[in-house]
Amino acid sequence: MIGTALLAASVLAAPAKAPAVPKPETAVFAVSECAGCREAPALVAGGAPGTFTVQWEALTDFQAFFRTLDLSGDARAEQQVEAPSKAAGVGTTGNGSFVLGWEHPGEIYARRFDVSGNPMGDRIHVNAGHPGGVDDDDASIAVRADGMFLAVWDRFHIGAAQADLVARRVEASGGLQPEVVLGQTVSRAFPIACFTTSGGAVAAWTHRNEPPAGENPSPAGIALRRIGPDGVPVGNVLEVIAPREAAWDLGLALACAPDGGFVVAWHTRVSPAKSGADIMLQRFNAAGAKVGGLLRVNATVAGEQTGPALLFE
């Protein structure tokens, strides 16, 4: 079992002006059931009206779990994903059903579930047909309202210095579209993605030009690439920020906007950060051009502000 993951649920009306601080509608409640175990951060997706699904993993023994809850904290039974496994994300379709992704050493899988958390069909082998001599890792998924989903992951070639950033769309029927390579990086990139209103997508990842030196991280930046509605990469890789900050993790977050644009956020300890780590945000329009300059999101500048999350209503 996995450690107690805590979650506060809040539902906000659509005010004319966003409040400075969200208003929780419930007390904090436990999602997982083991108070003495170690847990990894949870992944959350809204579901049928008044429900949401949470996926998390145990860091110590490579077990992934999920459960569906309502906003009062009432939960359906905790379910374990295939063991050993690592969480790769959860996303909701337009009818409230959801798709769950996971990794099972070197292989990437997904499965559809109905609004009650019951499996729909067999598991889908997302990276089926991958070449020999590779290690596929660090996968995440994005789910479209019509049931199509996009998986993105790192592909390490044994003995090679660079890794590929690979994407594959899976149709609502379960059909696998061709894999596409979005770009390359050195070391782990932890890619993430979101769908745009045009039916295309955006993928972003941690970008490095040199490998870590032993236990010391190499400079990290952020890169992204757009994907067209036909699943083909659009334009060139865009460097959001150049690799300049030696860090293992920039807390990368990505969200696609209703107007077709998208937003990237991350934490940084270098300028324009004021003190410790600050949260930075950069907007982009539907064509992938930057809109305005960098915005520091946090009002508090003392201490460490890390791990941003983004969501458009």
C-alpha positions in Angstrom: 0.0 0.0 0.0 1.0 3.6 -0.4 1.2 6.5 1.9 -1.6 8.8 2.8 -2.1 11.3 0.0 -4.0 14.4 1.1 -6.3 16.4 -1.2 -8.5 19.4 -0.8 -11.4 19.6 -3.3 -12.8 23.0 -4.3 -15.4 23.9 -6.9 -15.5 27.5 -8.1 -18.2 29.3 -9.9 -17.0 31.5 -12.9 -16.7 34.9 -11.3 -16.2 38.1 -13.4 -12.8 38.4 -11.7 -10.9 35.5 -10.3 -10.6 35.6 -6.5 -7.2 36.1 -5.0 -7.4 32.8 -3.1 -9.5 29.8 -4.1 -12.2 28.9 -1.5 -12.1 25.2 -0.3 -15.5 23.6 -0.1 -14.4 20.7 2.1 -11.9 19.8 4.7 -8.7 18.0 3.6 -9.3 14.3 3.3 -7.2 11.2 2.7 -7.1 9.6 -0.7 -4.8 6.6 0.0 -5.0 4.2 2.9 -1.5 3.6 4.3 -0.5 6.2 6.9 3.0 4.9 7.3 4.2 4.5 3.7 6.0 6.8 1.4 4.0 8.4 -1.5 4.7 10.2 -4.7 2.7 13.3 -5.8 -0.8 12.5 -7.1 -2.3 13.1 -10.5 -5.9 14.2 -10.7 -8.5 14.5 -13.4 -12.2 15.6 -13.1 -14.8 13.1 -14.1 -18.5 12.8 -14.2 -20.2 15.8 -12.5 -19.1 15.9 -8.9 -16.4 13.3 -9.2 -12.7 13.0 -9.9 -10.1 10.3 -10.2 -6.7 10.3 -8.6 -3.7 8.3 -9.6 -0.5 7.9 -7.5 2.4 5.6 -7.0 4.6 4.2 -4.2 8.2 5.3 -4.7 9.7 2.3 -2.8 8.2 -0.6 -4.7 7.0 0.6 -8.1 3.3 0.2 -7.5 0.7 2.5 -9.0 -2.9 3.0 -7.6 -6.0 4.9 -8.5 -9.5 5.6 -7.1 -12.5 7.7 -8.0 -14.0 10.0 -5.3 -16.8 12.6 -5.0 -16.3 16.1 -3.7 -17.2 15.1 -0.1 -14.3 12.5 -0.1 -16.5 9.4 -0.4 -14.4 7.0 -2.5 -14.8 3.9 -4.4 -12.3 1.1 -3.6 -8.6 1.8 -4.1 -7.4 -0.2 -7.1 -3.8 -1.2 -8.0 -2.5 -0.9 -11.5 -0.5 -3.8 -12.9 2.6 -4.5 -10.7 5.3 -3.4 -11.0 4.1 -0.1 -12.5 4.7 3.6 -12.5 2.0 6.2 -12.9 1.8 7.9 -16.3 -1.3 10.0 -15.9 -5.1 10.1 -15.9 -7.4 12.1 -18.1 -11.2 12.5 -18.6 -13.3 12.3 -21.7 -16.4 14.4 -22.4 -18.8 11.8 -21.0 -17.0 11.5 -17.7 -15.2 8.2 -18.5 -11.4 8.3 -18.1 -8.2 6.9 -19.4 -5.4 5.7 -17.1 -1.8 5.4 -18.2 1.1 3.5 -16.6 4.5 2.1 -17.3 5.4 -1.6 -16.8 9.2 -1.7 -17.0 10.1 -0.4 -20.5 6.5 -0.7 -21.8 3.8 1.9 -21.8 0.1 1.0 -21.3 -3.3 2.6 -21.0 -6.8 1.5 -20.3 -10.2 3.1 -20.5 -12.6 3.1 -17.5 -16.3 4.1 -17.3 -17.6 6.9 -15.0 -17.8 4.4 -12.1 -14.2 3.2 -12.5 -15.0 -0.1 -14.2 -12.6 -1.2 -16.9 -13.7 -0.8 -20.5 -12.0 -3.2 -22.9 -8.4 -4.5 -22.7 -5.3 -2.6 -21.9 -3.7 -0.8 -24.8 0.1 -1.3 -25.4 0.9 2.3 -26.4 4.5 1.7 -27.4 3.9 -1.6 -29.2 6.4 -2.2 -32.0 9.2 -0.1 -30.5 12.7 -0.9 -31.8 15.1 -3.1 -30.0 17.9 -1.6 -27.9 15.8 1.2 -26.4 14.4 2.1 -23.0 11.0 4.0 -23.1 10.4 5.9 -19.8 8.9 9.0 -18.2 5.6 8.7 -20.0 2.6 11.0 -19.6 -0.8 11.2 -21.3 -3.3 13.8 -22.4 -6.9 12.9 -23.1 -9.3 14.6 -25.6 -13.1 15.0 -25.0 -13.9 12.5 -27.8 -11.8 9.8 -26.2 -8.6 10.1 -28.3 -5.5 10.4 -26.1 -1.9 11.3 -26.7 1.1 9.7 -25.0 4.5 11.3 -24.8 7.7 9.8 -23.4 11.5 9.6 -23.4 13.2 7.1 -25.6 16.7 6.2 -24.6 18.9 4.4 -27.1 21.4 2.1 -25.4 24.8 3.6 -25.7 23.7 6.9 -27.3 24.2 10.3 -25.7 20.8 11.8 -26.8 17.3 10.7 -26.1 14.3 11.1 -28.4 11.0 12.7 -27.3 8.4 10.4 -28.8 4.6 11.0 -29.2 1.8 8.7 -30.2 -1.9 9.3 -30.6 -4.4 6.5 -29.7 -7.9 6.7 -31.3 -11.1 6.4 -29.3 -11.5 3.0 -30.9 -8.1 1.9 -29.6 -6.3 2.2 -32.9 -2.6 3.2 -32.6 -1.5 6.0 -34.9 2.2 6.2 -36.0 4.9 7.2 -33.5 6.4 10.6 -34.2 9.7 12.1 -32.8 9.2 15.6 -31.5 12.8 16.4 -30.7 16.0 15.3 -28.8 17.5 16.1 -25.5 20.3 14.8 -23.2 19.2 12.9 -20.1 15.6 12.6 -18.8 13.1 15.1 -20.2 9.8 14.2 -18.4 7.6 15.4 -21.3 4.0 16.5 -20.8 1.2 17.4 -23.3 -2.2 19.0 -23.7 -4.8 19.1 -26.5 -5.7 22.4 -28.2 -9.1 23.4 -29.3 -8.2 22.8 -33.0 -7.7 19.1 -32.3 -3.9 19.4 -32.3 -1.7 19.3 -29.3 1.4 20.8 -27.6 4.2 18.9 -25.9 6.8 20.4 -23.5 9.8 18.9 -21.9 12.9 19.6 -19.8 15.7 20.3 -22.2 19.5 19.8 -21.6 22.5 20.1 -23.9 24.9 18.1 -21.7 24.6 15.1 -19.3 24.7 15.4 -15.5 28.2 15.2 -14.0 27.9 12.4 -11.5 25.5 13.4 -8.8 25.4 17.0 -10.0 22.6 18.1 -12.4 23.5 19.7 -15.7 21.8 23.1 -16.8 18.1 22.6 -17.6 15.8 24.6 -19.8 12.4 24.0 -21.4 11.5 23.2 -25.0 8.2 22.5 -26.7 6.7 21.5 -30.0 3.2 21.8 -31.5 1.4 18.8 -33.1 -1.2 19.3 -35.8 -4.7 17.9 -35.9 -3.3 15.2 -38.2 -0.8 14.1 -35.6 2.2 15.5 -37.5 4.7 17.8 -35.7 4.3 21.5 -36.7 7.3 23.8 -37.2 10.5 23.4 -35.3 11.2 22.8 -31.6 10.8 26.1 -29.7 13.1 26.8 -26.8 11.1 28.4 -24.1 14.1 29.0 -21.9 17.7 28.1 -22.6 19.4 25.5 -20.4 21.1 27.7 -17.8 20.0 26.5 -14.3 21.6 23.4 -12.9 18.6 21.5 -11.6 17.1 18.0 -11.7 13.6 19.3 -11.9 12.0 22.6 -13.0 8.5 21.6 -12.0 7.2 22.0 -15.5 3.5 22.5 -16.1 1.5 23.0 -19.3 -2.2 23.8 -20.1 -4.0 24.5 -23.4 -6.4 27.5 -23.4 -9.9 27.8 -24.8 -8.7 30.4 -27.4 -6.3 27.8 -28.9 -3.2 29.2 -27.1 -1.4 27.6 -24.3 0.6 28.4 -21.1 3.8 27.0 -19.7 4.9 27.4 -16.0 7.9 26.3 -14.0 9.9 27.2 -11.0 13.3 28.8 -11.1 16.0 30.0 -8.7 17.8 32.3 -11.2 16.7 35.7 -12.4 14.0 36.9 -12.6 13.4 34.9 -9.4 13.6 37.3 -6.4 14.5 35.1 -3.4 14.7 31.3 -3.4 12.5 29.7 -6.1 9.7 31.6 -7.8 7.0 30.4 -10.2 7.3 31.8 -13.8 4.6 31.7 -16.5 4.8 32.3 -20.3 1.8 32.6 -22.5 1.7 31.5 -26.2 -0.9 32.1 -28.9 -2.4 29.4 -31.2 0.5 29.9 -33.6 3.1 29.1 -31.0 4.3 32.7 -30.6 5.0 34.2 -27.2 2.4 36.6 -25.8 3.9 39.1 -23.5 6.9 38.5 -21.3 7.6 36.3 -18.4 5.2 36.7 -15.5 6.1 35.8 -11.9 3.0 34.2 -10.5 3.7 34.1 -6.8 3.1 37.2 -4.7 5.2 35.8 -1.8 8.9 36.0 -2.7 10.4 34.6 0.5 11.3 30.9 0.7 10.8 28.2 -2.0 7.8 28.4 -4.3 7.8 25.2 -6.4 5.7 22.7 -8.3 3.2 24.8 -10.3 0.0 23.3 -11.7 -2.2 24.8 -14.4 -5.9 24.5 -15.3 -8.3 26.4 -17.6 -12.0 26.2 -16.9 
